[in-house]
Amino acid sequence: MSEDRAPVVIVGAGPVGVVAATLLAQRGIDSVVLERYAEPYPLPRAVHLDDEVYSILREIGLAAGFDSISRPMPGMRLVDAQHRTMAEFRRDATTPGPLGCPQASMFDQPDLERLLLANLANHPGVALRRGCTVSGVERHTDGAVVRYADESGEHRIIAGAVLGCDGTNGIVRQFIGASMLDLRFCERWLVIDVNTAAPLSVWGGVHQICDPQRPATFMHITGTRYRWEFRLGPDEDAADLTTPDALAGLLQKWFGPALPDDLEIIRHATYTFRAQVADRWRSGRIFLLGDAAHQTPPFIGQGLGAGLRDAHNLVWKLAGVLRGELAESILDTYELERRPHATRTVRAAVAVGWALTGGQDRAARVRKGTLAVMWRIPGISRGVLSTSSPALGSSVLVDGRLSRRGTGRVFPGVLASEPGPRGFTIVSDRAAAPGDLERLHRLGIRYSIRRGRRGAVLVRPDGAVAAAESGSGAVARLTAVVESVSAGTAMAGATA
Ligand SMILES: Cc1cc2nc3c(=O)[nH]c(=O)nc-3n(C[C@H](O)[C@H](O)[C@H](O)COP(=O)(O)OP(=O)(O)OC[C@H]3O[C@@H](n4cnc5c(N)ncnc54)[C@H](O)[C@@H]3O)c2cc1C
């Protein structure tokens, strides 16, 4: 058995593992990414992401690349079984939102994964090893030990930290003693992705077909690509719906009796959509991220987004700890902040799914009052249209008492339009007092004056507002928050 050392080992080269490796590399931390398969997963999955997730892609240098494979998405329409519009929730897709990018975008996950992997290759400190199946992860005095096998045999890596980005059926979860908490949603859906140049005249938003007999979702993805999702009944056999005749029957309402000659079914697959969140996300320096930590039905298109938020939340903290700039205790904030956020997001998806489909045994309610139901259930309107994310859970770096002043949410003003890591920033309505400047400088905190706002906020390297203060001593109190997690030196990237 060979033995190796690495600052960080990432298990899984799905989008979450690749983004985590890229963000680490941008902060000067090398990693080894171990992936079981020789090639990226080729079939379509995620098709939607929001502006906060876009800004993570922008941070790793992929804004232009993502623009070239995506399109802004203008909202959602609810239609009945005859495809008559019952309600429409529109957003302006023609102008950038508050984060300087489209508020919602459509894309194809394999296209995004190609971009992510090509970008990863620009970081020589990342070793992506394919054909490597991880079989064990344990805590170690230096962090963790990872065991894996490839065609040459068995190997061990001692790592400063391990990121379990190994997806829904990942094994890292079991090694940290986590189990999935079931948020009570389990439905089988048939997902069909097609390619056709036939003129399919559709509005660019997502269509939810509120048909109690066959709830469905339909959307134009990009270019000649379209997706349908149909809910399967409890006793229905997916094989019966995927014969050529049955598929033609399902798609007839959009194409008429004859399907276009060039229609290519890229794939059809049955997925069991679940709502689950792991009950613990960390053991020492071993962490869970992405689908390994949470699974959501796709009704608000947040599964991949939640995983990229995990990576974005954790990486600057972990890099700071590994570089000796931040205190080990900051790692506690990852689960404290992300688990409640992910849970709220999954619950919102379940609520939207229930309102749109009526649940397996409540179909009649959809006919009678989808709209009324939608607006009564907390979180639904937010889930349907607004891309504003819930606040992060409280921690030493999120003053949850001040969530009405934006703590735990992204502060739009400081998200850079250029790629690269950032440090802490204080945004204030007035100049810093001379006495504050030395501490700001020592801790590498940027200071930005915004006339017209009241008081001051501390914005973290991931763009979330940590705390808000006003009055005399505001800057000193915000600086003390950074001091409480600092190991005494300025963070790398702080002045970027
Ligand atoms: C039909 C459908 C529609 C969806 N729509 C959306 C949407 O619109 N928006 C959205 O945000 N999300 C959506 N999602 C969810 C999204 O696809 C996932 O959340 C995302 O792919 C998760 O990424 P990940 O990196 O966490 O996991 P994965 O992409 O599953 O990657 C995990 C990787 O780990 C590897 N691995 C596992 N075990 C081991 C091991 N022991 N050793 C080595 N490697 C290992 C796997 O081979 C895999 O490559 C959808 C999903 C589906 C199925």
The ligand as an SDF file (V2000), in Angstrom:
LIG
                    3D

 53 58  0  0  0  0  0  0  0  0999 V2000
  -33.4670   15.1740  -12.7870 C   0  0  0  0  0  0  0  0  0  0  0  0
  -32.6480   16.1060  -11.9700 C   0  0  0  0  0  0  0  0  0  0  0  0
  -32.8490   17.4660  -12.0990 C   0  0  0  0  0  0  0  0  0  0  0  0
  -32.0880   18.3470  -11.3360 C   0  0  0  0  0  0  0  0  0  0  0  0
  -32.2840   19.6920  -11.5230 N   0  0  0  0  0  0  0  0  0  0  0  0
  -31.5420   20.5700  -10.8080 C   0  0  0  0  0  0  0  0  0  0  0  0
  -31.6430   21.9850  -11.0430 C   0  0  0  0  0  0  0  0  0  0  0  0
  -32.3780   22.4520  -11.9100 O   0  0  0  0  0  0  0  0  0  0  0  0
  -30.8560   22.8120  -10.2990 N   0  0  0  0  0  0  0  0  0  0  0  0
  -29.9860   22.3440   -9.3660 C   0  0  0  0  0  0  0  0  0  0  0  0
  -29.3180   23.1610   -8.7040 O   0  0  0  0  0  0  0  0  0  0  0  0
  -29.8360   21.0090   -9.1440 N   0  0  0  0  0  0  0  0  0  0  0  0
  -30.5840   20.1110   -9.8440 C   0  0  0  0  0  0  0  0  0  0  0  0
  -30.3930   18.7740   -9.6690 N   0  0  0  0  0  0  0  0  0  0  0  0
  -29.4170   18.3010   -8.6480 C   0  0  0  0  0  0  0  0  0  0  0  0
  -27.9610   18.2810   -9.1270 C   0  0  0  0  0  0  0  0  0  0  0  0
  -27.8210   17.5440  -10.3120 O   0  0  0  0  0  0  0  0  0  0  0  0
  -27.1100   17.6800   -8.0060 C   0  0  0  0  0  0  0  0  0  0  0  0
  -27.4190   18.3710   -6.8010 O   0  0  0  0  0  0  0  0  0  0  0  0
  -25.6020   17.7980   -8.2710 C   0  0  0  0  0  0  0  0  0  0  0  0
  -25.1770   17.0380   -9.3620 O   0  0  0  0  0  0  0  0  0  0  0  0
  -24.8270   17.3250   -7.0300 C   0  0  0  0  0  0  0  0  0  0  0  0
  -23.4660   17.4900   -7.2490 O   0  0  0  0  0  0  0  0  0  0  0  0
  -22.4100   16.7400   -6.3090 P   0  0  0  0  0  0  0  0  0  0  0  0
  -21.0770   17.1540   -6.8260 O   0  0  0  0  0  0  0  0  0  0  0  0
  -22.7670   16.9670   -4.8850 O   0  0  0  0  0  0  0  0  0  0  0  0
  -22.6890   15.1950   -6.5570 O   0  0  0  0  0  0  0  0  0  0  0  0
  -22.4830   14.3160   -7.8800 P   0  0  0  0  0  0  0  0  0  0  0  0
  -22.6570   15.1420   -9.1090 O   0  0  0  0  0  0  0  0  0  0  0  0
  -23.3520   13.1370   -7.7210 O   0  0  0  0  0  0  0  0  0  0  0  0
  -20.9570   13.8880   -7.8190 O   0  0  0  0  0  0  0  0  0  0  0  0
  -20.4810   12.9670   -6.8540 C   0  0  0  0  0  0  0  0  0  0  0  0
  -19.2230   12.3190   -7.4150 C   0  0  0  0  0  0  0  0  0  0  0  0
  -18.6250   11.5080   -6.4160 O   0  0  0  0  0  0  0  0  0  0  0  0
  -18.1400   10.3220   -7.0210 C   0  0  0  0  0  0  0  0  0  0  0  0
  -18.0320    9.2740   -5.9950 N   0  0  0  0  0  0  0  0  0  0  0  0
  -19.0300    8.7450   -5.2540 C   0  0  0  0  0  0  0  0  0  0  0  0
  -18.5480    7.8280   -4.3930 N   0  0  0  0  0  0  0  0  0  0  0  0
  -17.2030    7.7710   -4.5970 C   0  0  0  0  0  0  0  0  0  0  0  0
  -16.1490    7.0110   -4.0250 C   0  0  0  0  0  0  0  0  0  0  0  0
  -16.3770    6.1130   -3.0450 N   0  0  0  0  0  0  0  0  0  0  0  0
  -14.9000    7.1980   -4.4780 N   0  0  0  0  0  0  0  0  0  0  0  0
  -14.6220    8.0990   -5.4490 C   0  0  0  0  0  0  0  0  0  0  0  0
  -15.5980    8.8500   -6.0410 N   0  0  0  0  0  0  0  0  0  0  0  0
  -16.8700    8.6940   -5.6200 C   0  0  0  0  0  0  0  0  0  0  0  0
  -19.2030   10.0110   -8.0640 C   0  0  0  0  0  0  0  0  0  0  0  0
  -18.7080    9.1440   -9.0670 O   0  0  0  0  0  0  0  0  0  0  0  0
  -19.5300   11.4020   -8.6010 C   0  0  0  0  0  0  0  0  0  0  0  0
  -18.7300   11.7570   -9.6960 O   0  0  0  0  0  0  0  0  0  0  0  0
  -31.1300   17.8550  -10.4200 C   0  0  0  0  0  0  0  0  0  0  0  0
  -30.9220   16.4800  -10.2930 C   0  0  0  0  0  0  0  0  0  0  0  0
  -31.6620   15.6070  -11.0630 C   0  0  0  0  0  0  0  0  0  0  0  0
  -31.4100   14.1390  -10.9250 C   0  0  0  0  0  0  0  0  0  0  0  0
  1  2  1  0
  2  3  1  0
  2 52  2  0
  3  4  2  0
  4  5  1  0
  4 50  1  0
  5  6  2  0
  6  7  1  0
  6 13  1  0
  7  8  2  0
  7  9  1  0
  9 10  1  0
 10 11  2  0
 10 12  1  0
 12 13  2  0
 13 14  1  0
 14 15  1  0
 14 50  1  0
 15 16  1  0
 16 17  1  0
 16 18  1  0
 18 19  1  0
 18 20  1  0
 20 21  1  0
 20 22  1  0
 22 23  1  0
 23 24  1  0
 24 25  2  0
 24 26  1  0
 24 27  1  0
 27 28  1  0
 28 29  2  0
 28 30  1  0
 28 31  1  0
 31 32  1  0
 32 33  1  0
 33 34  1  0
 33 48  1  0
 34 35  1  0
 35 36  1  0
 35 46  1  0
 36 37  1  0
 36 45  1  0
 37 38  2  0
 38 39  1  0
 39 40  1  0
 39 45  2  0
 40 41  1  0
 40 42  2  0
 42 43  1  0
 43 44  2  0
 44 45  1  0
 46 47  1  0
 46 48  1  0
 48 49  1  0
 50 51  2  0
 51 52  1  0
 52 53  1  0
M  END
$$$$
